[in-house]
Amino acid sequence: MFKKLMTILTLTCTLFAYDATVEIVKKMDRLPRIIFQDASMSNVEQNFRVKFHKILAGDLRVSAHFEVVDDYLQSSYEGNLQENFMNDFKSDLILRYQLSFEYDGSILAKVKLINTKDGQASFEKNYKISVQNRYPFLAHKIAVDVNNEIGAPSIKWMEQFVIFSKYTSSKQSEIVISDYTLSFQKTVVKGGLNVFPKWANKEQNIFYYTSYNNAEPTLYRVHVNTGKREKIISAKGMLVCSDVSADGTKLLLTMAPKDQADIFVYNLQTKTLEKITQYSGIDVNGNFIDGDKRIVFVSDRLGYPNIFAQNIGSSSVEQMVYHGRNNNSCSALDNYIVYSSREGDSEFGSKTFNLYLISTQTDYIRQLTATGKNLYPRFANDKETILFIKEFENQSALGIIRLNANKSYHFPLKVGKIQSIDW
Amino acid sequence: MNKIALTGLAVAMLILSGCSQKNPEVDMQQQQQQVSTADKKAADISGMDANNMDSGDVQSAVAKKIAGLEEKSSVIYFDFDKYNIRPDMQAKIDANAALFNTTEAKDLSIKVEGNCDEWGTDEYNYALGLKRAKSVKDSLVTLGVSAERVMLVSYGESNPVCSEKTKECWDKNRRADFKLLP
């Protein structure tokens, strides 16, 4: 009897393991314990060493594939008997790196991953980044490669650029390109109200954004390589590009040509607009799903904001979420929808906005956050990672949720308030 | 990766340094040489033309009138997450409609700006702000203001008049403002 019960339990757990909506509470396998050794050249100053170590260790912690030892240790790059085993730390792996600043402003990094069982390097690689302030991407690249080396699921999303708009004062906002930790930030559009940036392609070398600095809100496309800016369309009232089709030829726009916010598909090749939603209230935040033939979106058609889906070319609307009384933002990837839901009876309750994950194929709902205002969720391509805006204690931050590990992290913005994000 | 980072910086530099094209340079010397004596004379007396009187004063008079009218208009406030006109705001709508239909204002266009508090996701808030502006427009039209005169814009939560984290402050930010345009 006990054996049968165990078999059923094991089978159930195995089946559930493929559903991201189910929280994995306990991991059976022990994570490899890793320590870091800084073997940098003498021309690398101490505060830079500390910052680099912090990002690299943070990356492997956020990966959730390592047990990270935070101690900052220094060593020679070649190593010796003591440095190659580090018995006191009982670690499985040593990540040793040597940074050096070059004449041309670039940074070189030599990296090796040492197995403490035999003191031998299982991985060794050289890296270069041409400008010093881009060092967070150097750390992320090393983390991605080390993670691949142990055969863990990819964390390549760490190399993605995040693009976000931040309010700096009334009717003033800037568009910034950053890494996921906000350690690297570069303002690319400033002056006036510039909102809702959206990457136009997977290569992340073109983006869209809405400018409120003309007579009407105007959507622009900016080519990152050349700085060329093209006007796409302008509209009365409001204009947001909420999604781009997989092939990059169609945009989902929220527009109000007749004073009424609806979702439209804009074909960039034919320059034509197709109205998708017809409701006389609020329809916003369209996301392509099912091979770009269908959209999920937010609508107040039930008297409160909630998540719905509709085939493009059809007027039939399907309610996707049966939980919460104010679900005002969503993102979709394959069969999963993540959405933000306001909780409590009023805006003054202890709970505010939390993120939830649902599968369109099951009835499960998984709560992803518990405190603060958690808004604007966006899936990474790997379906295991969600980027979102977190507001807590009057501070605005980028949040990261690692679904399989059931962990979340946030990276505060020092100045300004994050308006919208994409990656 | 290096390439992507490099291109990121490249665009930053390019955009910050200005994406718009340079203004075409005009060869003033050449233009002046082509002006005939008679044209030059006419240009000298153009300041006396009644249709071309001190435009600065004309503009400031209109601007002064607009500022005065905008000051007399009442801000319309909304309940949390709502865009219907509250009963206590109806009298203010009535007064605004009467103001906008006066002889002094009837030639001006009216821009209704919808605004929200900081709660919620900003895309929804832009739409909510627009619905608030639309509710105000519909009410004004019902009271005899021509629909053609009224244009709408939503600023979502980007245009707060109060930045404290209090209920009173959020109440002030859920509003529709009026701007008059020549």
Boltz contact constraints between the chains, C-beta under 6 A:
constraints:
  - contact:
      token1: [A, 129]
      token2: [B, 2]
      max_distance: 6.0
  - contact:
      token1: [A, 130]
      token2: [B, 2]
      max_distance: 6.0
  - contact:
      token1: [A, 134]
      token2: [B, 5]
      max_distance: 6.0
  - contact:
      token1: [A, 137]
      token2: [B, 1]
      max_distance: 6.0
  - contact:
      token1: [A, 137]
      token2: [B, 5]
      max_distance: 6.0
  - contact:
      token1: [A, 141]
      token2: [B, 1]
      max_distance: 6.0
  - contact:
      token1: [A, 159]
      token2: [B, 1]
      max_distance: 6.0
  - contact:
      token1: [A, 170]
      token2: [B, 159]
      max_distance: 6.0
  - contact:
      token1: [A, 171]
      token2: [B, 158]
      max_distance: 6.0
  - contact:
      token1: [A, 171]
      token2: [B, 159]
      max_distance: 6.0
  - contact:
      token1: [A, 177]
      token2: [B, 8]
      max_distance: 6.0
  - contact:
      token1: [A, 186]
      token2: [B, 12]
      max_distance: 6.0
  - contact:
      token1: [A, 188]
      token2: [B, 11]
      max_distance: 6.0
  - contact:
      token1: [A, 188]
      token2: [B, 12]
      max_distance: 6.0
  - contact:
      token1: [A, 188]
      token2: [B, 15]
      max_distance: 6.0
  - contact:
      token1: [A, 189]
      token2: [B, 15]
      max_distance: 6.0
  - contact:
      token1: [A, 193]
      token2: [B, 158]
      max_distance: 6.0
  - contact:
      token1: [A, 205]
      token2: [B, 7]
      max_distance: 6.0
  - contact:
      token1: [A, 224]
      token2: [B, 7]
      max_distance: 6.0
  - contact:
      token1: [A, 224]
      token2: [B, 11]
      max_distance: 6.0
  - contact:
      token1: [A, 225]
      token2: [B, 7]
      max_distance: 6.0
  - contact:
      token1: [A, 227]
      token2: [B, 11]
      max_distance: 6.0
  - contact:
      token1: [A, 227]
      token2: [B, 14]
      max_distance: 6.0
  - contact:
      token1: [A, 227]
      token2: [B, 15]
      max_distance: 6.0
  - contact:
      token1: [A, 227]
      token2: [B, 19]
      max_distance: 6.0
  - contact:
      token1: [A, 229]
      token2: [B, 19]
      max_distance: 6.0
  - contact:
      token1: [A, 237]
      token2: [B, 130]
      max_distance: 6.0
  - contact:
      token1: [A, 237]
      token2: [B, 152]
      max_distance: 6.0
  - contact:
      token1: [A, 237]
      token2: [B, 154]
      max_distance: 6.0
  - contact:
      token1: [A, 238]
      token2: [B, 126]
      max_distance: 6.0
  - contact:
      token1: [A, 238]
      token2: [B, 130]
      max_distance: 6.0
  - contact:
      token1: [A, 238]
      token2: [B, 154]
      max_distance: 6.0
  - contact:
      token1: [A, 240]
      token2: [B, 123]
      max_distance: 6.0
  - contact:
      token1: [A, 256]
      token2: [B, 130]
      max_distance: 6.0
  - contact:
      token1: [A, 259]
      token2: [B, 134]
      max_distance: 6.0
  - contact:
      token1: [A, 259]
      token2: [B, 152]
      max_distance: 6.0
  - contact:
      token1: [A, 261]
      token2: [B, 127]
      max_distance: 6.0
  - contact:
      token1: [A, 261]
      token2: [B, 130]
      max_distance: 6.0
  - contact:
      token1: [A, 282]
      token2: [B, 127]
      max_distance: 6.0
  - contact:
      token1: [A, 284]
      token2: [B, 123]
      max_distance: 6.0
  - contact:
      token1: [A, 284]
      token2: [B, 124]
      max_distance: 6.0
  - contact:
      token1: [A, 284]
      token2: [B, 127]
      max_distance: 6.0
  - contact:
      token1: [A, 285]
      token2: [B, 123]
      max_distance: 6.0
  - contact:
      token1: [A, 305]
      token2: [B, 124]
      max_distance: 6.0
  - contact:
      token1: [A, 328]
      token2: [B, 120]
      max_distance: 6.0
  - contact:
      token1: [A, 328]
      token2: [B, 121]
      max_distance: 6.0
  - contact:
      token1: [A, 328]
      token2: [B, 124]
      max_distance: 6.0
  - contact:
      token1: [A, 329]
      token2: [B, 121]
      max_distance: 6.0
  - contact:
      token1: [A, 347]
      token2: [B, 80]
      max_distance: 6.0
  - contact:
      token1: [A, 347]
      token2: [B, 119]
      max_distance: 6.0
  - contact:
      token1: [A, 375]
      token2: [B, 121]
      max_distance: 6.0
  - contact:
      token1: [A, 376]
      token2: [B, 121]
      max_distance: 6.0
  - contact:
      token1: [A, 419]
      token2: [B, 122]
      max_distance: 6.0
  - contact:
      token1: [A, 420]
      token2: [B, 122]
      max_distance: 6.0
